[in-house]
Amino acid sequence: MRLPIQLQKQQIILIIGIGLALIAIFMIKVYLDEQNRAAKLRAKQELEAIQANQTPVLIAKKDIAQGVVIDPDWLEAKIVPNSRVEGGAVKSVDRISGMLTVAPISRGEQITLDKLSFKRSGDLASITPVGKRAITIVSDNASSLVGMIKGGDYVDVIALVNIPIQVVQGKPVTQLTSIPLFQNVLILAVGQETGTASPAMEQLARYGKQTAPDSSSLITLALSPKEAGLLSFVQEQGKIRLVLRSPTDAKVEPTQLATWDTLFQYVMPPAQKTDEPKPVSFIEVYHGLQKERVPVYK
């Protein structure tokens, strides 16, 4: 028995509607799957970007004294932005296993290779930080600092040189100038004392014996290769002075050359210009049809 035409149309419309609904469901599923994949991709890219801009480094959990062997229990890992990672920062405990501190390390400070060295018998090569060069100079004021500076201290390096400023009648005229060369420089040795006890020195100390301090003016500094070259050049041109720093002060500040001009400007600064007096009122003066405001001062 054939169904009425009206009923057949309704069945066809119902079948078409169900088909369209299935297609819509499928398209929605495809869309949601695509959105899910895009979200996962964005999350992965963001995570990779974050990881690319951050680096795990080792920091000190406590204050670490100079001249001790690093204990892994004193260290912990910390994730820091790449912009805050210090040069030579250590990322693995295995990298510094058995190494000795050549300078104090404060709590929360990043562990860097320039403050560590392999423990040997106190020879100069073993205490020279990674990336640095040991250079010995004759400090003009070393004799006045004998007994007050030692290996492991930090100093600022100043050069006193005559700089040509002009030529008069074919002859150069020079001016004595104090040049601040480097700041916060590590002293590796004063004379032959490196500040790291050798086995022989430890044995003498065990029996209460002491050696006389070395009064030599030879000071060995730890500088980068470029700085060592500059210091070698300047040392041939004039005198080198050292300024002792506090062990807790590692700040590098802007400095300027010191000459007679800068000395006089510091001792006798130019008088400041007084502010011009301000009018207390104005008087209106008429010149024919023109009006002029004249200021009145006290």
C-alpha positions as CSV (number, residue, x, y, z in Angstrom):
1,M,0.0,0.0,0.0
2,R,1.5,3.3,-1.1
3,L,1.8,6.1,1.5
4,P,0.1,9.4,0.7
5,I,2.2,11.8,-1.2
6,Q,2.1,14.3,1.8
7,L,3.5,11.6,4.1
8,Q,6.2,10.7,1.6
9,K,7.3,14.3,1.4
10,Q,7.5,14.5,5.2
11,Q,9.7,11.4,5.3
12,I,12.0,12.8,2.7
13,I,12.3,16.1,4.6
14,L,13.0,14.1,7.8
15,I,15.7,12.0,6.1
16,I,17.3,15.2,4.6
17,G,17.1,16.9,8.1
18,I,18.8,13.9,9.7
19,G,21.5,13.9,7.0
20,L,22.1,17.6,7.4
21,A,22.3,17.2,11.2
22,L,24.8,14.4,10.9
23,I,26.9,16.6,8.5
24,A,26.7,19.5,10.9
25,I,27.8,17.3,13.8
26,F,30.7,16.0,11.7
27,M,31.7,19.6,10.7
28,I,31.5,20.7,14.4
29,K,33.6,17.8,15.4
30,V,36.2,18.6,12.7
31,Y,36.2,22.2,13.8
32,L,36.6,21.4,17.5
33,D,39.4,18.9,16.7
34,E,41.2,21.6,14.7
35,Q,40.8,24.1,17.5
36,N,42.1,21.6,20.0
37,R,45.1,20.9,17.8
38,A,45.7,24.6,17.3
39,A,45.5,25.2,21.1
40,K,47.9,22.4,21.8
41,L,50.3,23.8,19.2
42,R,50.1,27.3,20.7
43,A,50.6,25.9,24.2
44,K,53.7,23.9,23.0
45,Q,55.1,27.0,21.2
46,E,54.5,29.2,24.3
47,L,56.2,26.6,26.5
48,E,59.2,26.3,24.1
49,A,59.4,30.1,24.0
50,I,59.4,30.2,27.8
51,Q,62.0,27.5,28.1
52,A,64.1,29.2,25.4
53,N,64.1,32.4,27.4
54,Q,65.0,30.7,30.8
55,T,67.9,28.8,32.0
56,P,68.4,26.6,35.1
57,V,71.4,27.7,37.2
58,L,72.9,26.8,40.5
59,I,72.7,29.3,43.4
60,A,74.1,29.2,46.9
61,K,71.7,28.2,49.7
62,K,74.0,29.8,52.3
63,D,77.0,32.1,52.5
64,I,80.1,30.2,51.3
65,A,83.5,31.2,52.5
66,Q,86.6,31.6,50.4
67,G,89.0,28.6,50.2
68,V,86.5,25.8,50.8
69,V,85.6,22.8,48.6
70,I,82.1,23.2,47.2
71,D,79.5,20.9,48.9
72,P,76.5,20.0,46.7
73,D,74.3,20.3,49.8
74,W,75.1,24.1,49.7
75,L,73.6,24.5,46.3
76,E,70.2,24.4,44.7
77,A,68.8,24.8,41.1
78,K,66.8,27.9,40.1
79,I,65.2,28.9,36.8
80,V,66.1,32.4,35.8
81,P,65.5,34.5,32.7
82,N,68.4,34.4,30.2
83,S,68.9,38.2,30.7
84,R,69.7,37.5,34.4
85,V,72.1,34.6,33.8
86,E,75.6,35.7,34.8
87,G,78.7,35.0,32.7
88,G,80.1,31.6,33.5
89,A,77.1,30.5,35.5
90,V,77.2,26.8,36.5
91,K,74.2,24.6,35.5
92,S,75.3,21.2,36.8
93,V,76.8,20.1,40.1
94,D,79.0,17.5,38.3
95,R,80.6,20.4,36.5
96,I,82.1,21.8,39.7
97,S,82.6,18.6,41.7
98,G,85.8,18.9,43.9
99,M,86.3,22.6,43.0
100,L,87.5,25.2,45.5
101,T,86.2,28.7,46.1
102,V,88.7,31.5,45.3
103,A,86.3,34.2,46.5
104,P,83.4,34.4,48.9
105,I,79.9,33.5,47.6
106,S,76.8,35.1,49.1
107,R,73.5,33.4,49.8
108,G,71.3,33.5,46.7
109,E,74.2,34.3,44.4
110,Q,74.7,32.4,41.2
111,I,77.6,30.0,41.2
112,T,80.0,31.2,38.5
113,L,83.3,29.6,37.3
114,D,85.3,32.8,37.9
115,K,84.9,32.2,41.7
116,L,86.0,28.5,41.6
117,S,89.1,26.6,40.9
118,F,90.4,23.1,41.1
119,K,92.0,22.3,44.4
120,R,95.7,21.7,44.1
121,S,98.7,22.8,46.2
122,G,98.0,26.5,46.0
123,D,99.9,27.2,42.8
124,L,98.9,30.3,40.8
125,A,97.6,28.4,37.8
126,S,95.1,26.4,39.9
127,I,93.5,29.5,41.5
128,T,93.2,31.5,38.2
129,P,89.5,31.6,37.4
130,V,88.2,30.2,34.1
131,G,88.3,32.8,31.4
132,K,90.8,35.0,33.2
133,R,94.5,35.5,32.9
134,A,97.0,36.0,35.7
135,I,99.1,39.2,35.2
136,T,101.6,40.5,37.6
137,I,102.2,44.2,38.0
138,V,104.3,46.5,40.1
139,S,101.9,48.6,42.1
140,D,103.2,52.0,43.0
141,N,101.3,52.0,46.3
142,A,101.7,48.3,47.2
143,S,104.2,49.0,50.0
144,S,101.6,51.1,51.8
145,L,99.1,48.3,51.5
146,V,101.4,45.5,52.7
147,G,99.7,43.5,55.4
148,M,96.3,44.8,54.4
149,I,95.8,43.1,51.1
150,K,96.0,39.5,50.3
151,G,95.1,37.0,47.7
152,G,91.3,36.8,47.3
153,D,90.8,40.6,48.0
154,Y,89.2,42.8,45.3
155,V,90.6,46.2,44.2
156,D,90.0,48.9,41.6
157,V,92.9,49.6,39.3
158,I,93.9,53.2,38.5
159,A,96.6,54.4,36.1
160,L,98.7,57.6,36.4
161,V,99.9,58.6,32.9
162,N,101.0,61.7,31.0
163,I,98.6,62.2,28.1
164,P,99.5,64.5,25.1
165,I,97.0,67.3,24.9
166,Q,98.5,69.7,22.3
167,V,101.6,70.6,20.4
168,V,103.4,73.9,21.1
169,Q,106.2,74.9,18.8
170,G,106.6,71.4,17.5
171,K,106.8,69.9,20.9
172,P,104.0,67.8,22.5
173,V,102.5,69.1,25.8
174,T,101.3,66.4,28.2
175,Q,99.0,66.5,31.1
176,L,99.1,64.1,34.1
177,T,95.9,62.2,34.2
178,S,94.4,59.6,36.5
179,I,92.6,57.0,34.6
180,P,90.2,54.5,36.3
181,L,91.0,51.3,34.4
182,F,89.1,48.4,36.0
183,Q,86.8,47.9,39.0
184,N,86.3,44.9,41.3
185,V,89.4,43.0,40.2
186,L,90.4,39.8,42.0
187,I,93.9,39.7,43.5
188,L,95.4,36.3,43.0
189,A,98.7,36.8,44.8
190,V,100.7,39.4,46.7
191,G,104.3,38.6,46.2
192,Q,104.4,34.8,46.3
193,E,101.4,34.5,48.7
194,T,98.4,33.3,46.8
195,G,96.0,33.3,49.7
196,T,95.5,29.5,49.2
197,A,97.3,27.5,51.8
198,S,99.7,24.9,50.4
199,P,100.4,21.6,52.3
200,A,103.7,23.0,53.6
201,M,101.9,26.2,54.9
202,E,99.2,24.1,56.5
203,Q,101.9,22.0,58.3
204,L,103.6,25.1,59.6
205,A,100.3,26.5,60.9
206,R,99.5,23.1,62.6
207,Y,102.7,23.5,64.7
208,G,102.0,27.2,65.4
209,K,104.7,28.5,63.1
210,Q,104.3,31.5,60.9
211,T,106.2,32.9,58.1
212,A,107.1,36.6,57.6
213,P,104.8,38.4,55.3
214,D,106.1,39.1,51.8
215,S,106.7,42.8,51.4
216,S,107.0,42.6,47.6
217,S,105.2,45.2,45.5
218,L,104.4,42.5,43.0
219,I,100.6,42.1,42.7
220,T,99.1,39.4,40.5
221,L,95.6,40.2,39.2
222,A,93.0,38.1,37.4
223,L,91.9,39.9,34.2
224,S,90.3,39.0,30.9
225,P,92.7,38.7,28.0
226,K,91.7,42.1,26.6
227,E,92.1,43.8,30.0
228,A,95.5,42.1,30.5
229,G,96.6,43.6,27.2
230,L,95.4,47.1,28.1
231,L,97.1,46.9,31.5
232,S,100.4,45.7,30.0
233,F,100.3,48.8,27.7
234,V,99.4,51.3,30.4
235,Q,102.0,49.9,32.8
236,E,104.7,50.9,30.3
237,Q,103.4,54.4,30.2
238,G,103.1,55.4,33.8
239,K,102.3,54.1,37.3
240,I,99.6,51.8,38.6
241,R,97.7,52.3,41.8
242,L,95.3,49.9,43.6
243,V,92.3,50.9,45.7
244,L,91.1,48.2,48.1
245,R,87.4,47.4,48.1
246,S,85.1,45.9,50.7
247,P,84.6,42.2,50.3
248,T,80.8,42.7,50.2
249,D,80.9,45.5,47.6
250,A,80.9,44.3,44.0
251,K,79.2,47.3,42.5
252,V,80.7,48.8,39.3
253,E,80.1,52.6,39.1
254,P,80.6,55.2,36.4
255,T,83.9,57.0,36.8
256,Q,85.7,59.8,35.1
257,L,89.3,60.9,34.3
258,A,91.0,63.0,37.0
259,T,93.0,66.0,35.9
260,W,93.8,69.5,37.3
261,D,90.6,70.7,35.7
262,T,88.4,68.1,37.3
263,L,90.2,68.6,40.6
264,F,89.5,72.4,40.7
265,Q,85.9,71.8,39.6
266,Y,85.5,69.5,42.5
267,V,87.2,71.6,45.1
268,M,85.8,74.9,43.8
269,P,82.6,74.2,41.9
270,P,81.3,77.1,39.7
271,A,78.8,79.3,41.4
272,Q,75.2,78.5,40.6
273,K,73.3,81.1,38.7
274,T,70.6,82.9,40.8
275,D,67.1,82.7,39.4
276,E,65.9,85.9,37.8
277,P,63.5,87.9,39.9
278,K,59.8,87.4,39.1
279,P,57.5,90.3,38.8
280,V,54.9,90.8,41.6
281,S,52.4,92.7,39.4
282,F,52.0,94.4,36.0
283,I,51.0,98.0,35.1
284,E,49.2,98.7,31.9
285,V,50.6,101.7,30.1
286,Y,49.0,103.1,27.0
287,H,50.9,104.6,24.1
288,G,48.3,106.2,22.0
289,L,46.0,103.3,21.0
290,Q,48.6,100.7,22.0
291,K,48.6,99.0,25.4
292,E,51.7,97.7,27.1
293,R,52.0,95.6,30.3
294,V,55.1,96.7,32.3
295,P,56.3,94.3,35.0
296,V,56.8,95.6,38.6
297,Y,59.5,94.0,40.8
298,K,60.1,94.2,44.5
